[in-house]
Amino acid sequence: MNKEIKFEHVGGGIYVIESYYLNRTGFTACYLMEDQGEAAIIETNTNHAVPFILGTLGQLGLSKDQVKYVILTHIHLDHAGGAGELMKHLPKAELILHPRARKHMIDPEKLIKSVKAVYGEAKYKELYGDIVPVPKERVQIANDGDEFRLGSRHLQVFDLQGHAKHHLVVLDKNTRALFSGDNFGIGYPRFDFGKSRLVFPSTSPTQFEPGKAVETYQKIVDLDPSRILLTHYGVLEDIKGTHTRLNSWIEFSVEIAGKGYAQGYRDKELTDILEKEIWKYFEKIVKDARGTGLNLEEKEWLAIDAEINAQGLVHYIQPRNPEADRQ
């Protein structure tokens, strides 16, 4: 793949930057916001995305010294793995993140070990490069409701859970644009059907909690955003319709997980069953939206999400039913 610097102005001094995560386009975004000569980067993706972020700054005529903030919605590595490397190039930037996330960016060894345990050393390097720490004096925690000034803008952060316990969303109070991370679902542009887009929750392990996810969706809607900027991926305008679909998906997810568990399925067997049900749900939504189901390329695209969402549902449901295991 020819990985050129690719970014788009989406209005209001906000730019979506292509990160090419997993060698895909339209999959994982970073954002740049500029106002009165000051800039903020929201999400960093992995080390491999750093050249595209820096290249975007250069093409926009912004210097590295003009970046005031690097803001992470949460520290899953497709959002934050490149933070340490990026900060090395931005001498005046502060890293803004959730209080629970601070220690992991200052000392990422636990994150690194967990990734290597799953993927091995070689795959870790391929996916993320070498994750490096951020000096503690350059890390600033953001508590619920805190505001940060960027030029004439006021950026307000909110501590909202459901996807992860260390998750913030960022509201630009001037334009009402809201950066949701993974807290208002995943919605790839390739599944935009005109009046609606296929948007679904990220129920990935290990901190997914459906009740809090539903609360978070409502809190985001109550903030009255003008639009939502998804890390996966881009601008979402249909907030009301998406809210309804996200709630329906959570209801469906919890129901199928509970049924599978009650029927005695566990671990890999339960994961496989839930993944099949997720595929059926994907297929129904797409067919209802455009009249035809998923093609092979689309199935390949959604395979990662189907698998990870099923794993997260298993992780959620099993620990909460210990009595059933003893029967």
N, C-alpha and C positions, 0 to 999 in steps of 0.2 A: 504494500500500500504506500502510495506517495503521501507522506504526512507533511503537508504544507501548513503554515500557520493559517488557521481558519477561525474567524470570529465574525459576529454579526451584531450591529447596533439594533437593539430591540426597543429603543425609545427611552427618554428620561435619563440619558447619560449612562445607560446600562448596556453592557456588552456580554453576550454569551460566547464562551471560548470552547472550542472543540478540544477535548483532551485525548481522544483516540484510545480510550481505555479498552483493553482486550482487542486492540486493532479494529475497533468498530467506530463508526461515526453516528452521531445522534443517540449515543448510549449514556455517556456521563459528561456533564458540563462543569466548567468553572465559570465564575462570573467576575466581571470587572465593573466597578462603578466609579465615575469621575465627576467631581464637582469643584469648580473654582481652583483648579490646579492641585487638588488632592485626590488620591485614588484609594480604593479598597478592593481587595481580592476576596471573594467569597467562594470557599472550597478550593482545594489544591489538587485533588486527585492524587496520583502517585508521582514519584520522582520523574517518570517519563513525560509528565505533562508540563514540567517546569519550563522547558524551552519554548513551549507554545504560549505560556502565560507571559514570559519575558518578551517573546517576539511580538505579542499583541501590544504590550506597552510601547515597544519601540515603534511599531507601525502607527500607533496613535500619537506619537510624538511626546510620550510621557517618559520621564526619567525614573530610574529605580528609586531615587530619593523622594519622589512624589507619592510613593505608596505609604500611606499612613497606617493602614490596618490589613492584616490577613485574618479573615474570620472563618472559623470552622463551625458548621452546624453540629457535627459530631465527629468522633474519631474512628469510625470504620474506615479502612484504609483506602477505599475507593473515593473517599471524601478528604482524607487527611494525611495519607501516606507520604505526600510530597512536601508537607509543611516545613520540616526541618531544612530540607535542601533549598526550598524557595526562600526561606528567611535569610539564608546565607547571602543571597543576592540583593536583598532589600534592607539596607542598613538602618533605615529610620522607621521601619514598620514594627508595630506591636502585633502579637498573635493573640486574638480574642477567642475565648472558648469557654465551655461549661466548666464549673468548678470541679466536677468529677473527672474531667478530661485532662486537667493540668498536669498531674504527675506523669501521665503516660506520654505527653509530648516532651517533658523535661527528661524523662528516662524511658525511652520506648522499648526497653529490653523485653518486657513482658509481652508486648504486642508482637515483637519479632519472634520470640520463642513460640508463641501460639500459632503464628503463620507457618513457621518452619515445621512445627509438629504436624500440621495438616498437609502441607505441600512439599516439604523437603527443601533443602538448601538451594538447589538449582532452580526450582520453580519459584521460590521466594524471590530470588534475584531477577528472574525473568519478569515476574509480575510487578515488583515494587522497587527494584534497585536496592541500594543500601539506605534504609531508613535511619536518619540522623537526628539527634536530640536538638531541642531548641533551648538556648540559654534561658535560665529561669527569670532573669531580669527583663527579658523581652516578652514574657507571657503575662497576660492580664485576664483574669477570670471575669466573666459576665454573669451577674445574677439576674433573676427574673425581673424584667422591667427596666434594666439599666439602659441608658442612652449614650451614644457615641456621636460626636460631631464630625462630619465630613464636609468640608466647605460650608455651604449653606444648609446642608441636609442634617437631619436628626435620624440616626439609625437606632431603633429600639429592639432589644432582644427579649425573647420570652422562653422560659424553661418549660418545654412541653414534651411529654413522654408518650410511650406507647410503642414506638419503634426501638428506642434505646433510652436508658436512664440518664444519659449524658448529652441530650439533644436540645439544641436551641433552634428557634426560627428567628429570622431577622426581618423587621419591617422598616422600610424607608418611609418615614412619616410624611415626607414631602409629596411623593408620587403614589403612596399606598401600595407599592409593589412589595410583595412578601417572598422571601427566599425560604423555602420550606424544607430543604434537605430531603429526607425520606419521610417527613411527617405529614405529607398530603398526597402520598401515593407515588407510584411510578407510572409514567405515561410517555411512551416513546412517540416521536412525531410520525414515524412510519405507520402507526396505528391510529392516525387521525382520519376520521371518516366524515369530515365536514362539519356537521352539527355536533358531533361528539368525538371523544377520543377514548380509546381503551386505557383507562387508568385504574390501577389496582393497588391495594396496600402492599407494603413490604413487610411480610410476617417472618422475616429471617431470624435465626437464632442470634443471641440467646436471651434477649430482653424484651421480646414482643409480648405485649399485654393488651388483649383486645378491648377491655373496658377503658383503659387509658387512651388507646388509639382513638376510640369513638369520641371521648372527651376532647382530645386534641383537635380532631377535625372540627368539632363545634366551636372550640375556642378560636381556631384560625378563621372560620367564617365570621365569628362575632367581631373580629378585628377589622372587618369590612375592607379587605384588600381589593385593590383595583384589578390585580392579576396576581397569579402565583408563578414563581420561577422555580421549576423543578430541577433538582440536580440530575434526575433521569426523566425527561430531559426537556428543557426549554420552557417557553411561555405557555401558561394555561389560563385561558379566559373564562371557560365554562365552570365557574366555581360552584354554583348551586347544583348543577347537574352532576358534577364530579362528587360533591359531598354525598349526594344520595347514593351514587354507585359505590362509593367507598364503604358506606355503612352497610349496604347490602352484601358486599363482599365479606366484610367482617362477620356478619351474621351467618353467611354460608360457610365460612372457614371454621368457625367455632362449632357449628352443627356437624360438619363432616368429621372433624377431629374427635368430637365427643362420641359420635356413633361408632367410629372405627375403634376407639379405645374400649367402649362398652362391649363391643363384640369380641374383645380379647386380643386384638392385634397390638403389637409392640414394635418399637425400634424400626429396623429396616423394613419389615413387613408392613407396618403402619405407614411409614413414609411412602412406600410404593403405592399403597391404596390411596393415600391423600393426593399424591401427585397425579394419579389417573383422574381423580375427581376434579382437580384444578384444571387439567387439560380439557375436560368436558365443559367446564365453566367458561374458559377462554373461548372455546369453539362456539358456544351458544351466544356469547356477547358479540363476537365478531360477525357471526351469521345474521344475528338480529340487526346489526348495524348496517351491513352492506349486502346481505342476501347470499353470500358465499362464505364458507368456512376458511380455516387457515390453510395456506399452501405450505410446501416443504420449507422454503426459505424462512417464512414467518415462524414456523414451529422451531426451527433451529435457533432463531433469534430469542424466542421466549423460553427455551429449554432451561437456561440458567435460573430464571425466576421461578419456574414451576418447581424445580428441584429444591432451591433454597427456601421457598415459601413453605413447601411441604415439611422440610426439616425443622423450620421454626415452629410450625404447628405441633409437631410431635414433641419438641422441647417444651412447648407451653403446656400441652395437655397431660403428659405423663406424670410430672411431679405433683400435679394437683389432684390426683386420684389414687393415693397410696392404698386406700382401703380395698379397692378393686383387685389389686395385686395379691392381696392376702385371702381372697375368697376362692 
